[in-house]
Amino acid sequence: MATGSIDDQLLSLSSTHKSVTWRSPSNIAIVKYWGKHGIQLPRNPSVSFTLDAAHTDTTVSFVEKAIKNNEVSIDFYFEGAPNEVFADKITSFLEGLDDEFSFLRDYEFKIESSNSFPHSSGIASSASAMSALALCLGSIEKILTGWPTNSTDFLDKASHIARLGSGSAARSVYPKVAIWGTHADIEGSKDLQAIPFDSELHDSFKGFHDDILIVSADEKSVSSRAGHALMEGNPYAPVRYEQANRNMIATLEALKTGDILAFGKILEEEAMTLHALMMCSDPSYILMKAGTLAVIDKVRAFRAETSLPLYFTLDAGPNVHLLYPDEVADQIWPFIERELVPHCVDGKVIRDRVGSGPRLMS
């Protein structure tokens, strides 16, 4: 594994390299993005915690073509096995990046990817996967051309490329906390890529836990891509976008000041709003399971009884993220283990926390 800053890691890449591997994390949105327009542009801004244990490892090997043609040539392996469905999606994605990377049709690529968590179960697998791929592509550009020469340019482009593959992936390239989407009152915010927020994060949140309860490991019945599209006809969409913009400012203030109570209130409100929008779409659909609701009820009861800051959120799926500060972990984990883990598939919990961002691997 490469060590040091992103700048140091970029310096370690040379023209002798013929493959590159990045480990990129998933992220969990605090204020959710739901609904998009144009080419992967968000209808509302969002802010997320970058995770650590929930990640994708992607290796891209490349060799110059012996006979030039005008095709993107890849072999794609997921979890060690060829995957034609994913290969077709990645090929289509790469074919749209000619303006971003001039080398894509001059090389043959072997892409190997694996997750530390179940795919398509609502843990933003596309965020970790597409950010890992974007970081690999940026590294290959560095190897072949010498550009970029600094981490700011490298991560800016990686976030932009990741967004083209999966909107939420734009946030995964930055450590701890990232913002994506234009907001009039957030300096530097933009739709084309995410921006980091870690330098303003209060110490109370830097060690935050996120225990992910795998209530269901099944593939979702409705993809996030389809869910975003259904927002175009959702009668509650305009009100939702106004709510998200208000919650952005309140969330960032809580993250700056260490106001865990205000943070937790918005966190849970955003989760329930997201799933309410799914239930109000046409056609309507439900991604929560019985276990999801049971966990939520128990978390609320536990918090009411103990006053301990344990909060839940959901991504676009049935699995529950439990967030709490490190200083109360010894008091909260026994409750999770005793009361909530039984609702998980085979007792599966990913014990995660706020992470330091992607890593270049050896």
KAGIBEL-V193511 format. One record per pair of residues at least 6 apart in sequence whose C-alpha atoms are under 6 Angstrom apart, sorted by the first residue. I is the first residue (numbers start at 1). GAP is how many residues later the second one is. D is the distance in Angstrom with one decimal. If there is no record, write none. Layout:
# KAGIBEL-V193511
I&GAP&D  I&GAP&D
This chain:
# KAGIBEL-V193511
1&360&4.0  1&361&4.3  2&358&5.5  2&359&5.5  2&360&6.0  6&145&5.7  7&143&5.7  7&144&5.1  13&130&6.0  14&129&5.3  15&128&5.0  18&43&5.8  18&44&5.7  19&41&5.5  19&42&4.0  20&39&5.6  20&40&5.6  21&37&5.5  21&38&4.2  21&340&5.3  22&35&5.8  22&36&5.6  22&110&5.6  22&337&5.8  22&338&4.6  22&339&5.5  23&33&5.6  23&34&4.4  23&335&5.6  23&336&5.3  24&31&5.5  24&32&5.5  24&104&5.3  24&108&4.9  24&334&4.3  25&26&5.6  25&27&5.6  25&29&5.8  25&30&4.0  25&103&4.9  26&25&5.7  26&28&5.7  26&29&5.5  26&98&6.0  26&101&5.6  26&102&4.4  27&22&5.6  27&23&4.4  27&24&5.2  27&145&6.0  28&20&5.3  28&21&5.4  29&18&5.7  29&19&3.9  30&17&5.7  30&18&5.2  30&237&5.4  31&15&5.0  31&16&5.4  31&239&6.0  32&14&5.4  33&11&5.9  33&13&5.4  34&194&5.7  35&8&5.4  35&193&4.4  35&196&5.3  36&6&4.4  36&7&4.9  40&124&5.8  40&127&5.9  41&150&5.9  44&197&5.7  45&135&5.6  45&136&3.9  45&137&5.9  46&133&5.8  46&134&5.4  47&131&5.7  47&132&4.4  48&129&5.6  48&130&5.6  49&127&5.5  49&128&4.7  50&125&5.9  50&126&4.8  50&127&5.7  50&304&5.7  50&305&5.5  51&302&5.7  51&303&4.8  51&304&4.7  52&303&4.5  53&299&5.3  54&62&5.7  55&60&5.9  55&61&5.7  55&73&5.8  56&58&5.6  56&59&4.5  56&72&5.4  56&73&5.5  57&56&5.6  57&57&5.5  58&54&5.6  58&55&4.4  58&74&5.9  59&52&5.8  59&53&5.2  60&50&5.7  60&51&4.6  61&48&5.6  61&49&5.1  62&46&5.6  62&47&4.6  63&44&5.4  63&45&5.4  64&43&4.3  65&41&5.9  65&42&5.0  70&35&5.8  71&34&5.5  72&33&5.0  73&35&5.1  74&34&6.0  74&35&4.6  74&36&5.6  75&35&4.7  76&6&5.9  76&11&5.2  76&35&4.8  76&36&6.0  77&6&5.7  77&35&4.7  78&35&5.0  78&36&5.7  79&35&4.7  118&99&6.0  119&6&5.8  120&99&5.0  121&96&5.6  121&97&6.0  121&98&5.2  121&99&5.7  121&196&6.0  122&193&5.7  122&194&5.2  122&195&4.0  127&41&5.4  127&42&3.7  130&32&5.3  130&35&5.9  131&31&4.8  131&38&5.3  134&24&5.2  134&27&5.7  134&28&5.3  135&23&5.5  142&6&5.9  148&6&5.7  159&11&4.3  159&34&5.3  160&32&5.9  160&33&4.7  162&7&5.3  162&8&5.2  163&6&5.6  163&7&4.6  170&23&5.8  170&24&5.4  171&7&5.3  171&23&5.4  174&22&5.8  174&183&5.4  175&181&4.5  175&182&4.0  176&22&5.6  176&178&5.6  176&179&5.4  176&180&5.7  177&20&5.3  177&21&5.3  178&17&5.7  178&18&4.5  178&19&5.3  179&15&5.4  179&16&5.4  180&14&4.2  181&8&6.0  181&9&4.9  181&10&4.3  182&7&4.8  182&8&4.2  182&9&5.3  200&56&5.8  201&54&5.6  201&55&5.2  202&53&5.9  202&54&5.0  202&55&6.0  202&56&5.3  204&54&5.6  207&119&5.6  208&116&5.7  208&117&4.5  208&118&5.6  208&145&5.7  208&146&5.7  209&114&5.4  209&115&5.4  209&143&6.0  209&144&4.1  210&111&5.9  210&112&5.3  210&113&4.6  210&142&4.9  210&143&4.8  211&110&5.7  211&111&5.0  211&139&5.7  211&140&4.4  211&141&5.3  212&108&5.7  212&109&4.5  212&137&5.5  212&138&5.0  213&106&5.7  213&107&5.2  213&136&4.8  214&105&5.2  214&130&5.2  214&134&5.6  214&135&5.9  215&104&5.1  215&129&4.4  215&130&5.7  234&47&5.3  251&12&6.0  254&9&5.7  264&47&5.8  268&44&6.0  268&45&5.5  271&42&5.1  271&43&5.2  278&7&5.8  279&6&5.3  279&7&6.0  287&30&5.3  287&31&5.5  288&30&4.3  289&29&5.8  291&52&5.5  292&26&6.0  309&15&5.9  310&13&6.0  310&14&5.0  311&11&5.7  311&12&5.2  312&9&5.5  312&10&4.6  313&8&5.2  314&6&5.3  341&6&5.4
